[in-house]
C-alpha cells in the first residue's frame, strides 16, 4: 500500500484492523492519509480477514482509483522503452513483468487485445508497487500497430521460431517496444509483420518455451545492456 500512497494515485479509503496491524510504517501511513482527508476506517480482525483474499493479512488495505492511461498520450519522450503483451492470461506474470520494468528503468506496459486486468490483486502484489509507478495501457493490436509506426518505434518481437538468437544482437535503438506474444500461441503472422527484429531464446533442454515473465526479464536486461542511451 505504501507504493500506492507514495505514487500519488488517488486513495478513496483505507480500512485497517488495529488488532492485526503491527507495522509502525503502516500506522504512519494511516495517520498521513487521514491528515490529508482520506477516510480511514478501523475494523475488527474477523471482518478484515473475511474481506482479504490473502492468508494472514497484514491488517491494512486501500481502495485506490485506477489511473486511466491512453496509448495516444504516450510517445518517445514519455515512453522511450517498454513492453507490450498480447492477451496476457496470468495476472502473476503481468505483475512480475511490471516489477522487472521498474527494476531496469523501463517505461511501462501495454496490454493488447484484452487479457487479464493489471490491477488484479495477484498482479498488484507481484508488481511490488510498480503498477502504481508506471503507465499501464490497454489497447487493440491494430491501434498499437498504428501507434508504433506513427511514433517511429522499433518493435522487438520474441518467437521460438525466430532465426536470430537474442545473444547475437549487439545494439538496440530507442524508442522501442518489446512485443511478447500470446502465452499459448506466441506471435501470429500479422503480429510478426510489425516487428523490426524477431529474436529467440535458445532452449537447450526438453522444454520448448519459457514462462512469459521469465522471458521478459531476460530480454529486458539484455536490452538494458545494449540500448543506445544517447547520453541520457
C-alpha positions as CSV (number, residue, x, y, z in Angstrom):
1,X,0.0,0.0,0.0
2,X,2.9,2.3,0.7
3,X,3.8,2.3,-3.0
4,X,0.2,3.5,-3.9
5,X,0.4,6.3,-1.4
6,X,3.8,7.4,-2.4
7,X,2.9,7.3,-6.1
8,X,0.3,10.0,-5.8
9,X,-2.6,7.9,-7.1
10,X,-6.0,8.8,-5.6
11,X,-6.7,6.9,-2.4
12,X,-10.5,6.6,-1.9
13,X,-10.4,5.0,1.5
14,X,-8.3,2.9,3.9
15,X,-9.6,0.0,6.0
16,X,-7.4,-1.4,8.8
17,X,-7.6,-3.8,11.7
18,X,-5.8,-2.5,14.8
19,X,-5.5,-6.0,16.3
20,X,-3.7,-7.2,13.2
21,X,-1.6,-4.2,12.4
22,X,1.9,-4.3,13.8
23,X,3.9,-2.2,11.4
24,X,4.7,1.3,12.5
25,X,5.3,2.3,8.9
26,X,1.7,1.3,8.1
27,X,0.4,3.2,11.2
28,X,2.3,6.3,10.0
29,X,0.7,5.8,6.5
30,X,-2.8,5.8,8.0
31,X,-2.0,8.9,10.0
32,X,-0.6,10.7,7.0
33,X,-3.5,9.7,4.8
34,X,-6.0,10.7,7.4
35,X,-4.4,14.1,7.8
36,X,-4.8,14.6,4.0
37,X,-8.5,13.9,4.2
38,X,-8.6,10.2,3.2
39,X,-11.3,8.3,5.1
40,X,-9.7,5.7,7.3
41,X,-12.0,3.0,8.8
42,X,-10.9,0.7,11.7
43,X,-12.5,-2.8,11.7
44,X,-12.2,-6.0,13.7
45,X,-9.7,-8.7,12.8
46,X,-12.5,-11.1,11.9
47,X,-14.2,-8.7,9.5
48,X,-10.9,-7.7,7.9
49,X,-9.9,-11.3,7.4
50,X,-13.2,-12.0,5.7
51,X,-12.5,-9.2,3.3
52,X,-9.0,-10.2,2.5
53,X,-8.1,-12.6,-0.3
54,X,-4.8,-13.3,1.3
55,X,-4.0,-15.7,4.2
56,X,-2.5,-13.9,7.3
57,X,-3.3,-10.4,6.1
58,X,-1.2,-7.6,7.5
59,X,-4.2,-5.6,8.6
60,X,-4.4,-2.7,6.1
61,X,-6.0,-2.3,2.7
62,X,-6.6,0.7,0.5
63,X,-9.2,1.4,-2.1
64,X,-7.4,3.1,-5.0
65,X,-8.8,4.7,-8.0
66,X,-7.1,3.2,-11.1
67,X,-5.2,5.6,-13.2
68,X,-6.6,5.8,-16.8
69,X,-3.8,5.9,-19.4
70,X,-4.4,6.2,-23.2
71,X,-2.0,4.9,-25.8
72,X,-2.3,8.2,-27.7
73,X,-0.8,10.1,-24.8
74,X,2.4,8.2,-24.9
75,X,5.3,9.0,-27.2
76,X,9.1,8.6,-27.4
77,X,9.6,11.2,-24.7
78,X,7.2,9.8,-22.1
79,X,7.6,6.1,-23.1
80,X,11.1,5.6,-24.5
81,X,11.1,1.8,-24.0
82,X,8.7,-0.6,-22.6
83,X,6.8,-3.9,-23.1
84,X,3.6,-4.9,-25.0
85,X,1.9,-8.2,-24.1
86,X,-0.7,-9.8,-26.3
87,X,-3.8,-11.2,-24.4
88,X,-1.9,-12.0,-21.2
89,X,-3.7,-14.6,-19.1
90,X,-1.8,-14.9,-15.9
91,X,-2.0,-11.9,-13.5
92,X,1.1,-13.0,-11.7
93,X,3.1,-12.7,-15.0
94,X,1.8,-9.2,-15.7
95,X,2.8,-8.1,-12.1
96,X,6.2,-9.7,-12.4
97,X,6.8,-8.1,-15.8
98,X,5.9,-4.7,-14.2
99,X,8.3,-5.4,-11.4
100,X,11.1,-6.1,-13.9
101,X,10.2,-3.0,-15.9
102,X,10.7,-1.0,-12.7
103,X,14.0,-2.7,-11.9
104,X,15.6,-2.0,-15.3
105,X,14.2,1.6,-15.5
106,X,11.9,0.9,-18.5
107,X,8.7,2.9,-19.1
108,X,5.6,0.8,-18.7
109,X,3.4,-1.9,-20.2
110,X,0.8,-2.1,-22.9
111,X,-1.8,-4.8,-22.7
112,X,-3.0,-5.7,-26.2
113,X,-6.4,-7.2,-27.2
114,X,-7.7,-7.8,-23.7
115,X,-6.5,-10.5,-21.3
116,X,-6.0,-10.1,-17.6
117,X,-6.5,-6.9,-15.6
118,X,-3.2,-5.4,-14.5
119,X,-5.0,-4.4,-11.2
120,X,-6.0,-7.9,-10.3
121,X,-4.9,-8.4,-6.7
122,X,-2.4,-11.1,-7.8
123,X,-0.9,-8.7,-10.4
124,X,-0.7,-5.8,-7.9
125,X,1.1,-8.0,-5.3
126,X,3.5,-9.5,-7.9
127,X,4.4,-6.0,-9.2
128,X,5.6,-4.9,-5.7
129,X,4.0,-1.5,-6.2
130,X,5.4,-1.0,-9.8
131,X,1.8,-0.9,-11.1
132,X,1.4,2.4,-9.4
133,X,4.6,3.9,-10.7
134,X,4.5,3.1,-14.5
135,X,1.9,3.6,-17.2
136,X,-0.4,0.7,-17.8
137,X,-2.3,1.0,-21.0
138,X,-4.9,-1.2,-22.7
139,X,-5.1,-1.1,-26.5
140,X,-6.1,-3.2,-29.5
141,X,-3.3,-4.6,-31.6
142,X,-4.5,-2.6,-34.6
143,X,-4.2,0.7,-32.6
144,X,-0.8,-0.4,-31.3
145,X,0.5,-1.1,-34.8
146,X,-0.6,2.4,-36.0
147,X,1.0,4.0,-32.9
148,X,4.4,2.4,-33.2
149,X,4.5,3.4,-36.9
150,X,3.4,7.0,-36.3
151,X,5.9,7.4,-33.5
152,X,8.9,5.6,-35.1
153,X,9.2,2.9,-32.5
154,X,11.4,-0.2,-33.1
155,X,9.4,-3.3,-32.2
156,X,11.5,-6.2,-30.9
157,X,9.5,-9.5,-31.1
158,X,10.2,-12.8,-29.5
159,X,9.4,-16.1,-31.1
160,X,10.6,-19.7,-30.6
161,X,10.8,-19.9,-34.4
162,X,13.0,-16.8,-35.0
163,X,16.2,-17.4,-36.9
164,X,18.2,-15.0,-34.7
165,X,19.4,-15.8,-31.2
166,X,18.9,-12.8,-28.8
167,X,22.6,-13.0,-27.9
168,X,23.6,-12.3,-31.5
169,X,22.1,-8.8,-31.3
170,X,24.6,-6.2,-30.3
171,X,22.6,-3.0,-30.4
172,X,19.1,-1.6,-29.8
173,X,17.9,1.9,-30.6
174,X,15.2,3.8,-28.8
175,X,12.3,4.3,-28.9
176,X,11.5,0.6,-28.7
177,X,8.9,-1.8,-27.5
178,X,9.4,-5.4,-26.6
179,X,6.5,-7.3,-28.0
180,X,5.5,-10.6,-26.2
181,X,3.1,-13.0,-27.9
182,X,0.1,-14.9,-26.6
183,X,1.3,-17.2,-23.7
184,X,-0.1,-20.3,-25.6
185,X,0.3,-19.4,-29.3
186,X,3.0,-16.8,-29.5
187,X,3.0,-14.2,-32.2
188,X,1.0,-14.8,-35.4
189,X,2.0,-13.7,-38.8
190,X,0.2,-10.3,-38.6
191,X,1.9,-9.5,-35.3
192,X,5.3,-10.6,-36.6
193,X,4.9,-8.3,-39.5
194,X,5.1,-5.2,-37.3
195,X,8.4,-6.4,-35.7
196,X,11.6,-4.8,-36.9
197,X,13.6,-7.6,-35.2
198,X,12.5,-11.1,-34.3
199,X,14.6,-12.9,-31.6
200,X,14.5,-16.3,-29.9
201,X,15.7,-17.5,-26.6
202,X,17.7,-20.8,-27.0
203,X,16.2,-23.9,-25.5
204,X,18.8,-26.5,-24.5
205,X,16.6,-28.9,-22.7
206,X,13.3,-30.6,-23.4
207,X,11.1,-27.5,-22.8
208,X,10.1,-25.5,-25.8
209,X,9.4,-22.2,-24.2
210,X,9.9,-20.1,-21.0
211,X,7.4,-18.6,-18.7
212,X,6.3,-15.2,-20.1
213,X,7.7,-13.2,-17.1
214,X,11.0,-15.0,-17.2
215,X,11.4,-14.4,-21.0
216,X,10.5,-10.8,-20.5
217,X,13.1,-10.4,-17.7
218,X,15.9,-11.9,-19.8
219,X,15.1,-9.7,-22.8
220,X,14.7,-6.5,-20.7
221,X,18.0,-6.9,-19.1
222,X,19.6,-7.7,-22.4
223,X,18.1,-4.6,-23.9
224,X,19.3,-2.5,-20.9
225,X,22.9,-3.6,-21.7
226,X,22.7,-2.9,-25.4
227,X,20.4,0.1,-26.0
228,X,21.8,3.4,-27.2
229,X,21.0,5.8,-24.4
230,X,22.1,8.8,-26.4
231,X,24.0,10.3,-23.5
232,X,21.0,10.0,-21.1
